[in-house]
Amino acid sequence: MSKFHSLKVKEIEKTTADCSVITFDVDEKLIADFAYTQGQYLTMKADINGEEVRRSYSLCSSPLDNEWKVAVKKIEDGKFSTFANDVLKQGDLLDVMPPNGKFFVECEPTKAKNYIAFAAGSGITPILSIIKTHLYKEPNSTFKLFYINQAVSTIILKEEVESLRNVFLGRFEIYHFLTREHRNVELFNGRLSKEKMEIICDKLVDVSELNEAFVCGPNEMIFMVRDFLQSKGMPEKNVHFELFNTSGVAAKKKKRKVDMSKMSQIHIIEGGKTIQFNIPQGSDNILDAGLKQNMDLPFACKGGVCCTCRAMLVEGDIEMEVNYALEPDEVEAGFILTCQAVPLSEKVVVNFDA
């Protein structure tokens, strides 16, 4: 079963006019389940106007804080974000999954490492958790943050970021970019671009001295920064990113001609139980097919991004439409994203308990 727990909303604060920071009260008996690593996220579930809505939000608190905080920015037509900002209140209960995600590297207290981070808007939430944790746990490491927002008034978690710089003077540098307010230095006006990345790497950052990079924001920005850093010699495995959303993912899915005469026998192992059913080969992904059988399977984004629906392919052949979450070694070990896995063989066995 999807392991949701009912958590009480301890506090709600406005960090900007359209963004709320929600602090959860985690009961003592759940603390072990809700232990997390910097950069991880929480998946939440709410009944909104009779519809079950699930969304994942990164923890902006650090594991060192012994707190569970997420920042939810209200977006146009966003069902959950509107609910969180306009309806949810202190004392309410919300269904929350234990922390998940792989947007992090382990802290190494004895090493002196140089980190760089690029964040746009609410992409700062996991980045803040990562920066704070590494600076405290690695006393000889440094961090440079390039943070893009529309205006000073829209900078999410601005006080928290600035106060961290005051604590770690000389080890933590912040460069603010504004897209709708003018800055005195032209470099910091407008969005990031390849041209600006060239200036950054010429004047502010020596890529050859960087150990790890973290990027979180709109997909277009993420891929531009990732590709640019790799073109400058940074190894692919050292450039870490977390996608904001799944926009554009669906367009990349392949169109298949489904032969209704060829069936796949699907076996799903979850919670120690096995459910078996048949679907036409290539007709549906395993997650959606299981949900149509009224199975309570773990999922959040359904876009190949969050990894919540990860499972082990025990037997059979599948094809994943997209994969933005699994590392190459996980794929080699047999893990799949069930929201993207389309069965192509007569029998497919998938284990969510693996």
N, C-alpha and C positions, 0 to 999 in steps of 0.2 A: 504493500500500500504506500501511497504518497505520505511521507511522514510530516504532515503539518501539525503544528502545535499552536494552541491559542495563547497569544501573548498580549499583555496589557500595554497600552500606549502610556508610557510614563510621562512624556512631555512632548510638546510640539512647539517649535520655534520657527519664526520667519527669518531666513537668511537673506532673502531678497523679496520683492513684492510678489513674485510668482513661484517661490521655492520654499518648501517647508522641510525642516530637519526633524525627523521623528525618532524619538528615543524609546526603546522597548524595555520593559521590566521583565527580565528573564528569571524565572523561579529557580531557586537553589538546586532543585532536582534536575533541571534542564541545562545547567551551566556546562556540564561535560559535553552534551550534544551540541551546544551552541558555541563551543570554542571555535575560534576562527583564526585564519592567517590574513595578514594585511593584503588588501586587494580583492578579497572575496566578496560575495554578494548574498543577499537574502531574497528568496522567492516568496511573494505574498499572494494571498487569495482572498477575495471579497465578493460578496453577493451584491451587485450593483444593478438596481432596477430589475431584479429577477434573473440576472445573468451572472454566471460565475466568471470572474475576470482574474487572471493571473499575470503578475508582472515581477520582474527581478530588478532590484536596486542595490548598488554597491554600498558596502559599509564605509562610511567616511570616518568612523572612529578607528582608533588603533587597538589591537589586542592588548596593548599595555595599559589602556584606559579602563579596562574591565567594564566597558559600555558597549551598547549595540545601537548605533545611530545610522540612519540612512537619510539622504537628501532627495526629495522628490520634487522635480520641477514640473510645474503645470504646463502642459502643451495643448495646442488647439485640438479639440475633439479627442483628447486623451481621457478615456473612461476612468482609468485608475488614478492618474495624476490629478484629475479634477476632483475625484472623490477624496483623495488624500489631502488636498489643499483646502477644499471647501466644506467637506462633510465630516471627515474623521476628527475626533477630538480627544483630549486627554482623558484617560480612564476607559476608553473603548477597547474592545478585544479584537484582535486581527489574527487570522490564520497565517502562520509563517513556517517555512521549511528551515531546517538547520543550514548554516552557511555552506556555500559551495563555490566552485570556481578555481581557476589555475592562473590567474593574472598576478603572479608573484614569483620571486626567487627567494631562496632561503637566506636569512641573515647570517653573516659570517663575522662575528665580533672581533676576531683577531686580524682581519684584513682591512686594508685601506683601499676602498673602491670608489670609482667616480661614476655617478649616475646622472642620467639626463631624463627629463620627462616633458611631454607635450600634452596639454589638456585644453579642451574647449568647453566652455559652459559647465554643465553638470558632469562632464568627464573628469572634473577635479575630484570627485568623491572617492574613487579607489586610489587615485594618485596621492591624495592627502594622507590616507592611511598608510600607503607604502612609504612615502617620504618620512613621515613622523617615526615610523617603526625602525627604519634603517638608520636614521640619524641618531636615535637613542641607543640602539643596540650595536651600532658600528661606530665607535667614537672617533675613528680616523677616516671615515668616508665623507664624500661631498655629494651634493645634489644641486643641479641646475633645473629650474622649472620655467617653461615657456607657456604662458597661460593666456588664452584668447577668449575675449568676451565682447559684447556689444558696447557696453559703457561701464563706467565705474559703479554705477548703481545696480548693475546686473551681475556683478562679480559674486558668484556663489562661494560661501565660506571664506570671504575675504579676510575677516578678522582672525580666523583660525590660521590661515596661511601666513599672514603678516606676523602674527605673534610667534609662529614657529621660526621665522627668519630672525626675529629678535633674540630668540633663545640660542640659535646656532649661527651667530654672526661669523662670517668667514667660511662657513661650511655649506650654507644654503643660500643660493641666489635665485631671485624671482625676476622674470621679465614679462611685464604685462603688455598684451596687444589688445587694442580696442578697434572695433570695426565701425562704430558709429559716433565716436568722439575723437577729436584731434589730439595727437600727442606731439610734443616738440621734436622728437626724433622720428624721422619718416619711417624707419624700419618698423616701428611699433604701431603704425597705422594700417588697419586692414587685416585681412586674413593671412595665414601662412601661405607661402608659395615656394616654388623651387628657387626662385631668385632670392627670396629672403633666407631660405635655408643655406644658400651659398654664402651669404653675408654672415649668418650666424656661425657657420663652420669656419669662416675665415677670421672673424673678429672676436668671437665669444667662446667657442668650443673647439677643442682639438679632438676630432673623432678618434684618432689613434690612441688617445688616453682614456677613452670611455670603456667601462666594463659592461654596463647594461643600459638599455633605453626602454622607457615605458610610454605608451601612446594611448590616449583615450579621448574620443570625440566623434564627430561625424565621420562616416566611412571614407569619404573622399580624402579628408585630411589624414586619416590614419594610414591609408595605403600610399599616399604621397610621401609622408615622412618615413615610413618603413622602407620604401623603395630607394629614397634618397640616401638614407643612412647606410643601406647595404651597398649602394653604388660607391660610397666613400670608404668601403672596406670593412664595415661592421658586420660580423657574422650574423646570419639569419637567426640563429638560436639565441642571440643576445638582444634582439629587438622584440619586445613583448607588447602586445596590443590587445585591447578589449573593445569590441564593436559596440557602438551606441544602440543600434537597432538592426532590423533585418530588411530595411528598405532595399529594393533591388535584387534581393535573393531569389524571390519567386520567378523573376524574369529569366533567371539562368537555368531553371529546371528544364530538363529534356522532355520533348513530346514523344510519347510512346504509343504505338498502336497496340492496344490490348486485345489479346486473343482470349475471348471468354470461355473457350473450350479447354484452356490450359489452367489448371488450378494449382495454387501453392497451399500446402498444409502447414499452417503456422502453429508453432508451439511456443508459448510465452511463459517463462518461469519468473514468478515475482512473488515475494513474500513467502517462499517455500511451497507455493502451489503452482500447478501447471494448467494453463488453459489452452485448448486446442480448437482451431476453427479453420475454415478454408476461404481463400479469396482468389480471384483471377490473378495470374502472374502479371506483375507490372502495373496493377491497377491502383494500388494505394500504398502509402508508407506504413510500416509496421505499427508505429505509435497510433496513428489515426484509426487503423484497422482494429487495434486492441481497444481503443476508447469506444468504438462503435459496438464492441462486445460488452460494454459496461464495465470494463476493467479499470481499476483505480491506479493508473500508471503515472510515474513522476514526469512532469514536463513544465516548461515555462514559456520559452520564446517560440518554439516550433519553427525556427528559422536556421537551425544549424549553428547557432552562435553560443548558447549558454551552457550546453553540455549536461543539463539536468536530466535529459532522457537517455543518457549513455547506458549501453548494455553490451554484453558479450555475445558475439555470434558463435554459437556452439556448433551449428551444422547448417549447411546450405549456402546458397549464393544470393547476394544482394548487391544493389548498386546504390551508393549514396549520391544524392543530387548535389549537395554542397557540403562543405565541412570547414567551418571557421573555428572549431573548438578542440578537436582531437589532435594531439601531437602525432608525428609519424610513427613513433615507437608504440603508441597506443593502438593505432590502426594495424600495425604489424602484429601486435599481440592479439588482435581479434575484436577489439572494441568498435562499436558502431554508434552513430546517432540515429536512434529509431525514428525520429521525426523526419529523417531524410533517407531512410533505408527502404528501398523498394525490392520486394522479393522476386527473384528470377528463377528459382528452382522449385522442384515439386515438393520439397520439404525444407522448412526453415525453422531452426530452433534458436531462440534468443533468451538469454538469462539476465534479468535485471539485478539479480542478487550477487552477481560475480564481482 
